[in-house]
Amino acid sequence: MAKVAIVGCGAMGSVYAALMASAGHEVHAVTLWADHAAAMRAPGLRVEGASGDRTVRLASAGTTPQGIGPCDLVIVATKAFDVAAAAASAAPLIGTGTVVQTIQNGLGSPEVAAAVIDPDRIAVGVVGGFGASMRGPGHAHHNGLEMIRFGAFAGLSRERLEASAAIWQSAGFTVSLFDDLGRMVWEKLIMNVTFSGTTTLTSLTIGEVMDDPDAWEVARACAEEAIAVAAAMGVALQVGDPIAHIRRLGGKIPAARPSMLLDHRAGRRGEVEAINGSIPRLGRRCGVPTPVNDTVVALIKARETAFPVQADPARCPT
């Protein structure tokens, strides 16, 4: 049994927590969403969907990591813009043998975490094909259970990387380990870039975007720009035809609404800068034009200016 802390235990984090607790691990949840923390304490954390329907008791659930102590594994599952604060708050959870896994959409989160956490402790994670959402405090749902990938950020040993992956595997997740972090991250990023912005602007599900010719034209163009930027950066994607790969993964979760869309519908700031916004930033560096992603980012940011100011966006589900 391993001792695991999940910092940023929203929709995705709740799926991780429930399956790991069901496997017998000592799981501690940290979320700034106080109602969610209270519900996880009593009556427990319910997760339903592709993994079944279960309600589990966690070792603890609270709004701070105080009192948990050093863990074998710390999973930072916050939104990309909350990683700096989450990584700093995780200090009490880190002992001599702790592995810290950062799992965010988009680019740049491991580098942010490494500013306050020893880079040699960090494993970079990407997940996909879950389609997770919150049904209410203490209640998460997910449409799939597809991609879990990890690689060492800097000097994390293969032995410790494999030990952390084994915790996930024991809970029923299928895990792949990568030496090529660029390939690992970009094979997930092209999926996010395709659907996050377009679903947010249209309010369509992933399947509806693929079925609508006009929406798919925009989504495909976002993907093609990302693929071109990856090629210019020397990233070797190994997914066959990337567009076919994206449609295959999307076809597994057609009813899913990406987290950016869910945040937008709730009037919360989303991760557009980390996802679609990463393509124009890198495109400018390597001379690849990205007009569609530029437009998608600008439209979403314009809409977000009408959202109420949120002093604590991390209080919302991730």
Protein Blocks (a to p, Z undefined) as FASTA:
>chain_A
ZZdddehiafklmmmmmmmmmnopacddddfblklmmmmmogbjcdedjkoccddddfbd
cfbfghnbpafbdcdfbdfklmmmmmmmmmmmpcfklccddddehehjlmmmmmmgcfkl
pccdddehklpacfbehiacdfbdfbdcdddfklocfklmmmmmmmmmmnopacdddfbl
mlmmmmmmmmmmmmmmmmmmnopafklmmmpmklmmmmmmmmmmmmmmmmmnopacdebj
fklmmmmmmmmmmmbccfklmmmmnopacfklmmmmmmmmmmmmnopacfklmmmmmmmm
mmmmmpccdfblmlpcZZ
